[in-house]
Amino acid sequence: MKDHDDKTTKYAILSHRWGAEVSYEEMTGLMKMEGRKRDEVRQRGGYHKIIKSCEQAMKDGYEWLWSDTCCIDKRSSAELSEAINSMYRWYRNAHVCYAYLHDVDESDFPTRPANKFSKSNGWPEWFARGWTLQELVAPKQLEFFNKDWVCIGNKRRLAPILEDITRIPIEVLRDGLGGAKNLGVAQIMSWAADRKTTRVEDRAYSLLGLFDVSMPMLYGDGNKAFHRLQLEIIRWSRGVGSSRRRMSQQEQSTGTDTRMYGSVCVTSTRDHHHPLLQRGDKSRSIPHNSTVSPHHQVSPKHQTTEPLNKYVY
């Protein structure tokens, strides 16, 4: 394996509405599954999304793709907690984000509310989910794809329509949170008002990056999670946040702790339908001033001498 600096490694990232997904455990164990189970996994919509997004990344010249479904081992509470606290940064640092709109059939981005989207306020369901709010704001470049993986526009060109859908100012859509002056807590909270999450705690956790705050993940906490978020925001607004922003800027300049736990390599030595899934090496202690990558590339030596199920699905 080879470590890369997150600032110099180009990677694409996927944003989507969850459905029948493929977990990290299933991806890494796919080659060991008995045939019927393996076929069932490969027939899921989530597997198809991974394959198509990898193909799009290859087409765009990227070697790496990150997806929240199969690149986080959610069996580990520590890994899940760190991933959620780092998620905004990972989307912000991606060179491109692919937003997959599974319920859009047309070859053009919808420009007005439609009855077919009545369950999501007249717009594609992607715009009604909690986690996709930060996934819309954070990336510098975001491209929308319909259900057939046809590109139907990008965030910058569609900013006026997106402002109507989300109430997020055009300057934020085009230039990020730093592009707007006098952006208040209440205004950011209003963007999330009509969005839904499967777990009640995720209503709070999905906003962490937008407020540049961190806190432990306690699923089962219910609405207390939002109360804890409010307390963190109060501390942030009293000056702790500015300190964190300085620390965040320092991390970006030094590369400190910028690892992601996993990424999908969009090319394979075996089969274009079987990308490589890599995980960061968490067994090593990481010096404070080290530069650590979110991506790890397997050399041909590793591909031939290490167990296939460790790297290939």
Secondary structure by P-SEA (a helix, b strand, c coil): ccccccccccbbbbbccccccccaaaaaacccccaaaaaaaaacaaaaaaaaaaaaaaaacccbbbbcccccccccaaaaaaaaaaaaaaaaaccbbbbbccccccccccccccccccccccccccccccccccccccccbbbbbccccccccccccaaaaaaaacccccccccccccccccccaaaaaaaaccbbbccaaaaaaaacccccbbbbbbccccaaaaaaaaaaaaaaaacaaaaaaaaaaaaaaacccccccccccccccccccbbbbbbccccccccccbbbbcbbbbccccccccccccccc
